[in-house]
Amino acid sequence: MENAAEKLIAYVLTKLETEPVAERIKLYNVLADFVPNEEASSRLRQYTEELEQIDLKFQRIKALLFLKKHENYEH
């Protein structure tokens, strides 16, 4: 059974790579609850937090670029 769980976790992690960031963050947290290995679960939660921070910074950059682009059209 353990081998089946490992295969399922590996499959889910691979498939999540193609999901939008917000969805990945949610599902990584769910997966962290499911993973029986405490160290792996902890690392997954840490990765999720880092991914959230990166996404937040990226959204700020996009907003800044949009504002700059919009300002250029007004002048």
Residue, then its C-alpha position, 0 to 999 in steps of 0.5 A: m500500500e505504501n508504494a501505491a501512496e508514493k506513486l499517487i503523490a508523485y503523480v499528483l505533484t507532477k500534474l500540479e506543475t501545470e495548474p495555475v499558481a493559486e490552485r497549486i497553492k491550495l492543493y499543495n496544502v491539501l497534499a501536505d495534510f495527506v503526506p504521511n512523512e512529517e519532513a516531506s509535509s513540512r517542506l511542502r508547506q514551506y514551499t507553499e509559503e514561498l510560492e505564495q510570496i513569489d506570486l504576491k510579488f509577481q502580482r505587484i510587478k504586474a500591477l506596476l507594469f500595468l500602471k506604467k503602461h496605462e500612464n504612458y497612454e494618458h500622456 
